[in-house]
């Protein structure tokens, strides 16, 4: 998983993970609101995940 042989300090790892978690939260929150279930993080996560997979399949020409 570390094919580039990069080494991060604990602080760098925490910073990157914090940014990732912020993006996940924002995406779930925004998607739930867009699809009529504001505040429902489960729906937001499921819909966002479905859209991401569907877009990737379209990009790859699978559907």
N, CA, C and O atoms as CSV, one atom per row, in Angstrom:
chain,resi,resn,atom,element,x,y,z
A,1,UNK,N,N,0.808,-1.189,0.000
A,1,UNK,CA,C,0.000,0.000,0.000
A,1,UNK,C,C,0.853,1.254,0.000
A,1,UNK,O,O,0.375,2.328,-0.367
A,2,UNK,N,N,2.073,1.136,0.395
A,2,UNK,CA,C,2.961,2.288,0.424
A,2,UNK,C,C,4.007,2.118,-0.667
A,2,UNK,O,O,5.204,2.067,-0.383
A,3,UNK,N,N,3.556,2.032,-1.915
A,3,UNK,CA,C,4.457,1.748,-3.023
A,3,UNK,C,C,5.448,2.878,-3.275
A,3,UNK,O,O,6.496,2.652,-3.880
A,4,UNK,N,N,5.137,4.074,-2.827
A,4,UNK,CA,C,6.058,5.197,-3.004
A,4,UNK,C,C,7.058,5.296,-1.851
A,4,UNK,O,O,7.920,6.175,-1.850
A,5,UNK,N,N,6.947,4.413,-0.889
A,5,UNK,CA,C,7.841,4.382,0.277
A,5,UNK,C,C,7.861,5.710,1.021
A,5,UNK,O,O,8.906,6.160,1.492
A,6,UNK,N,N,6.680,6.332,1.116
A,6,UNK,CA,C,6.565,7.604,1.827
A,6,UNK,C,C,6.445,7.355,3.325
A,6,UNK,O,O,5.907,6.339,3.767
A,7,UNK,N,N,6.949,8.289,4.074
A,7,UNK,CA,C,6.869,8.201,5.521
A,7,UNK,C,C,6.260,9.489,6.054
A,7,UNK,O,O,6.765,10.580,5.789
A,8,UNK,N,N,5.179,9.357,6.804
A,8,UNK,CA,C,4.503,10.524,7.382
A,8,UNK,C,C,4.630,10.477,8.894
A,8,UNK,O,O,4.677,9.410,9.506
A,9,UNK,N,N,4.685,11.667,9.474
A,9,UNK,CA,C,4.643,11.746,10.928
A,9,UNK,C,C,3.209,11.479,11.382
A,9,UNK,O,O,2.274,11.500,10.582
A,10,UNK,N,N,3.061,11.234,12.653
A,10,UNK,CA,C,1.723,11.029,13.218
A,10,UNK,C,C,0.832,12.247,12.956
A,10,UNK,O,O,-0.357,12.106,12.672
A,11,UNK,N,N,1.417,13.434,13.054
A,11,UNK,CA,C,0.653,14.664,12.829
A,11,UNK,C,C,0.179,14.770,11.380
A,11,UNK,O,O,-0.945,15.203,11.124
A,12,UNK,N,N,1.036,14.373,10.429
A,12,UNK,CA,C,0.646,14.406,9.014
A,12,UNK,C,C,-0.484,13.423,8.734
A,12,UNK,O,O,-1.428,13.737,8.008
A,13,UNK,N,N,-0.381,12.246,9.308
A,13,UNK,CA,C,-1.438,11.247,9.137
A,13,UNK,C,C,-2.751,11.788,9.691
A,13,UNK,O,O,-3.787,11.702,9.033
A,14,UNK,N,N,-2.710,12.342,10.889
A,14,UNK,CA,C,-3.920,12.898,11.503
A,14,UNK,C,C,-4.510,14.017,10.651
A,14,UNK,O,O,-5.728,14.103,10.496
A,15,UNK,N,N,-3.653,14.875,10.097
A,15,UNK,CA,C,-4.118,15.978,9.257
A,15,UNK,C,C,-4.818,15.449,8.005
A,15,UNK,O,O,-5.896,15.923,7.647
A,16,UNK,N,N,-4.209,14.473,7.345
A,16,UNK,CA,C,-4.807,13.894,6.140
A,16,UNK,C,C,-6.122,13.182,6.461
A,16,UNK,O,O,-7.107,13.348,5.742
A,17,UNK,N,N,-6.140,12.408,7.514
A,17,UNK,CA,C,-7.366,11.702,7.895
A,17,UNK,C,C,-8.474,12.676,8.276
A,17,UNK,O,O,-9.639,12.452,7.946
A,18,UNK,N,N,-8.122,13.746,8.962
A,18,UNK,CA,C,-9.110,14.756,9.331
A,18,UNK,C,C,-9.744,15.358,8.076
A,18,UNK,O,O,-10.962,15.522,8.010
A,19,UNK,N,N,-8.922,15.683,7.093
A,19,UNK,CA,C,-9.435,16.224,5.838
A,19,UNK,C,C,-10.346,15.250,5.116
A,19,UNK,O,O,-11.377,15.645,4.573
A,20,UNK,N,N,-9.970,13.982,5.108
A,20,UNK,CA,C,-10.792,12.950,4.475
A,20,UNK,C,C,-12.141,12.843,5.177
A,20,UNK,O,O,-13.180,12.777,4.520
A,21,UNK,N,N,-12.128,12.827,6.501
A,21,UNK,CA,C,-13.380,12.710,7.254
A,21,UNK,C,C,-14.275,13.933,7.057
A,21,UNK,O,O,-15.497,13.800,7.001
A,22,UNK,N,N,-13.683,15.115,6.953
A,22,UNK,CA,C,-14.465,16.328,6.680
A,22,UNK,C,C,-15.149,16.196,5.321
A,22,UNK,O,O,-16.331,16.513,5.187
A,23,UNK,N,N,-14.409,15.728,4.315
A,23,UNK,CA,C,-14.987,15.556,2.979
A,23,UNK,C,C,-16.112,14.529,2.977
A,23,UNK,O,O,-17.137,14.734,2.328
A,24,UNK,N,N,-15.929,13.427,3.697
A,24,UNK,CA,C,-16.978,12.405,3.779
A,24,UNK,C,C,-18.226,12.996,4.429
A,24,UNK,O,O,-19.335,12.818,3.924
A,25,UNK,N,N,-18.049,13.689,5.534
A,25,UNK,CA,C,-19.187,14.306,6.224
A,25,UNK,C,C,-19.919,15.270,5.307
A,25,UNK,O,O,-21.142,15.206,5.178
A,26,UNK,N,N,-19.168,16.167,4.666
A,26,UNK,CA,C,-19.788,17.167,3.793
A,26,UNK,C,C,-20.539,16.510,2.642
A,26,UNK,O,O,-21.635,16.943,2.288
A,27,UNK,N,N,-19.959,15.474,2.062
A,27,UNK,CA,C,-20.592,14.779,0.945
A,27,UNK,C,C,-21.886,14.093,1.384
A,27,UNK,O,O,-22.899,14.186,0.690
A,28,UNK,N,N,-21.864,13.414,2.513
A,28,UNK,CA,C,-23.072,12.751,3.024
A,28,UNK,C,C,-24.152,13.772,3.354
A,28,UNK,O,O,-25.318,13.583,3.009
A,29,UNK,N,N,-23.769,14.837,4.012
A,29,UNK,CA,C,-24.721,15.880,4.403
A,29,UNK,C,C,-25.358,16.527,3.176
A,29,UNK,O,O,-26.578,16.672,3.100
A,30,UNK,N,N,-24.513,16.916,2.214
A,30,UNK,CA,C,-24.992,17.577,1.000
A,30,UNK,C,C,-25.883,16.654,0.165
A,30,UNK,O,O,-26.930,17.078,-0.326
A,31,UNK,N,N,-25.471,15.404,0.006
A,31,UNK,CA,C,-26.238,14.459,-0.806
A,31,UNK,C,C,-27.592,14.173,-0.176
A,31,UNK,O,O,-28.599,14.113,-0.882
A,32,UNK,N,N,-27.633,13.994,1.135
A,32,UNK,CA,C,-28.916,13.759,1.810
A,32,UNK,C,C,-29.851,14.935,1.584
A,32,UNK,O,O,-31.037,14.744,1.315
A,33,UNK,N,N,-29.331,16.136,1.691
A,33,UNK,CA,C,-30.154,17.332,1.487
A,33,UNK,C,C,-30.654,17.407,0.045
A,33,UNK,O,O,-31.825,17.704,-0.192
A,34,UNK,N,N,-29.768,17.139,-0.917
A,34,UNK,CA,C,-30.136,17.203,-2.334
A,34,UNK,C,C,-31.223,16.192,-2.693
A,34,UNK,O,O,-32.028,16.440,-3.591
A,35,UNK,N,N,-31.250,15.055,-1.998
A,35,UNK,CA,C,-32.190,13.992,-2.324
A,35,UNK,C,C,-33.385,13.957,-1.377
A,35,UNK,O,O,-34.083,12.947,-1.292
A,36,UNK,N,N,-33.621,15.052,-0.670
A,36,UNK,CA,C,-34.851,15.202,0.097
A,36,UNK,C,C,-34.885,14.560,1.463
A,36,UNK,O,O,-35.959,14.408,2.045
A,37,UNK,N,N,-33.730,14.179,1.992
A,37,UNK,CA,C,-33.689,13.616,3.344
A,37,UNK,C,C,-32.618,14.338,4.169
A,37,UNK,O,O,-31.657,13.718,4.625
A,38,UNK,N,N,-32.787,15.640,4.357
A,38,UNK,CA,C,-31.752,16.404,5.056
A,38,UNK,C,C,-31.468,15.849,6.451
A,38,UNK,O,O,-32.382,15.524,7.209
A,39,UNK,N,N,-30.183,15.750,6.765
A,39,UNK,CA,C,-29.775,15.253,8.073
A,39,UNK,C,C,-29.673,13.745,8.177
A,39,UNK,O,O,-29.188,13.233,9.187
A,40,UNK,N,N,-30.120,13.014,7.154
A,40,UNK,CA,C,-30.061,11.550,7.179
A,40,UNK,C,C,-28.735,11.104,6.550
A,40,UNK,O,O,-28.630,10.938,5.334
A,41,UNK,N,N,-27.738,10.916,7.403
A,41,UNK,CA,C,-26.402,10.592,6.926
A,41,UNK,C,C,-26.329,9.211,6.276
A,41,UNK,O,O,-25.520,8.999,5.373
A,42,UNK,N,N,-27.153,8.284,6.717
A,42,UNK,CA,C,-27.147,6.948,6.109
A,42,UNK,C,C,-27.612,7.046,4.661
A,42,UNK,O,O,-26.968,6.507,3.761
A,43,UNK,N,N,-28.734,7.737,4.434
A,43,UNK,CA,C,-29.203,7.923,3.059
A,43,UNK,C,C,-28.167,8.674,2.237
A,43,UNK,O,O,-27.877,8.299,1.101
A,44,UNK,N,N,-27.616,9.725,2.805
A,44,UNK,CA,C,-26.614,10.504,2.086
A,44,UNK,C,C,-25.417,9.668,1.685
A,44,UNK,O,O,-24.937,9.770,0.556
A,45,UNK,N,N,-24.929,8.837,2.602
A,45,UNK,CA,C,-23.777,7.983,2.307
A,45,UNK,C,C,-24.122,6.942,1.252
A,45,UNK,O,O,-23.341,6.709,0.329
A,46,UNK,N,N,-25.289,6.314,1.385
A,46,UNK,CA,C,-25.687,5.295,0.415
A,46,UNK,C,C,-25.872,5.882,-0.978
A,46,UNK,O,O,-25.414,5.301,-1.963
A,47,UNK,N,N,-26.536,7.023,-1.066
A,47,UNK,CA,C,-26.775,7.645,-2.368
A,47,UNK,C,C,-25.462,8.128,-2.977
A,47,UNK,O,O,-25.215,7.922,-4.166
A,48,UNK,N,N,-24.624,8.767,-2.174
A,48,UNK,CA,C,-23.338,9.256,-2.680
A,48,UNK,C,C,-22.479,8.095,-3.171
A,48,UNK,O,O,-21.828,8.204,-4.211
A,49,UNK,N,N,-22.470,6.995,-2.439
A,49,UNK,CA,C,-21.711,5.819,-2.856
A,49,UNK,C,C,-22.235,5.238,-4.152
A,49,UNK,O,O,-21.459,4.867,-5.033
A,50,UNK,N,N,-23.558,5.158,-4.269
A,50,UNK,CA,C,-24.167,4.641,-5.492
A,50,UNK,C,C,-23.802,5.523,-6.686
A,50,UNK,O,O,-23.440,5.021,-7.750
A,51,UNK,N,N,-23.900,6.832,-6.501
A,51,UNK,CA,C,-23.587,7.761,-7.588
A,51,UNK,C,C,-22.124,7.630,-8.008
A,51,UNK,O,O,-21.810,7.664,-9.198
A,52,UNK,N,N,-21.242,7.483,-7.040
A,52,UNK,CA,C,-19.814,7.355,-7.346
A,52,UNK,C,C,-19.544,6.096,-8.168
A,52,UNK,O,O,-18.796,6.137,-9.145
A,53,UNK,N,N,-20.152,4.985,-7.775
A,53,UNK,CA,C,-19.975,3.731,-8.516
A,53,UNK,C,C,-20.597,3.834,-9.902
A,53,UNK,O,O,-19.988,3.416,-10.886
A,54,UNK,N,N,-21.809,4.390,-9.990
A,54,UNK,CA,C,-22.487,4.522,-11.283
A,54,UNK,C,C,-21.679,5.409,-12.228
A,54,UNK,O,O,-21.526,5.077,-13.403
A,55,UNK,N,N,-21.165,6.524,-11.731
A,55,UNK,CA,C,-20.355,7.409,-12.569
A,55,UNK,C,C,-19.094,6.705,-13.064
A,55,UNK,O,O,-18.698,6.874,-14.217
A,56,UNK,N,N,-18.469,5.926,-12.203
A,56,UNK,CA,C,-17.270,5.191,-12.592
A,56,UNK,C,C,-17.596,4.157,-13.659
A,56,UNK,O,O,-16.845,3.998,-14.622
A,57,UNK,N,N,-18.708,3.455,-13.494
A,57,UNK,CA,C,-19.112,2.465,-14.493
A,57,UNK,C,C,-19.389,3.133,-15.837
A,57,UNK,O,O,-19.026,2.593,-16.881
A,58,UNK,N,N,-20.027,4.298,-15.821
A,58,UNK,CA,C,-20.273,5.040,-17.061
A,58,UNK,C,C,-18.953,5.477,-17.698
A,58,UNK,O,O,-18.775,5.357,-18.910
A,59,UNK,N,N,-18.036,5.981,-16.881
A,59,UNK,CA,C,-16.733,6.419,-17.392
A,59,UNK,C,C,-15.958,5.275,-18.036
A,59,UNK,O,O,-15.235,5.478,-19.011
A,60,UNK,N,N,-16.110,4.078,-17.488
A,60,UNK,CA,C,-15.398,2.906,-18.000
A,60,UNK,C,C,-16.124,2.243,-19.166
A,60,UNK,O,O,-15.615,1.290,-19.756
A,61,UNK,N,N,-17.310,2.745,-19.498
A,61,UNK,CA,C,-18.080,2.184,-20.601
A,61,UNK,C,C,-18.747,0.864,-20.273
A,61,UNK,O,O,-19.081,0.095,-21.175
A,62,UNK,N,N,-18.945,0.594,-18.995
A,62,UNK,CA,C,-19.547,-0.677,-18.594
A,62,UNK,C,C,-21.059,-0.667,-18.744
A,62,UNK,O,O,-21.674,-1.726,-18.873
A,63,UNK,N,N,-21.663,0.508,-18.730
A,63,UNK,CA,C,-23.112,0.624,-18.943
A,63,UNK,C,C,-23.392,1.814,-19.839
A,63,UNK,O,O,-24.550,2.096,-20.148
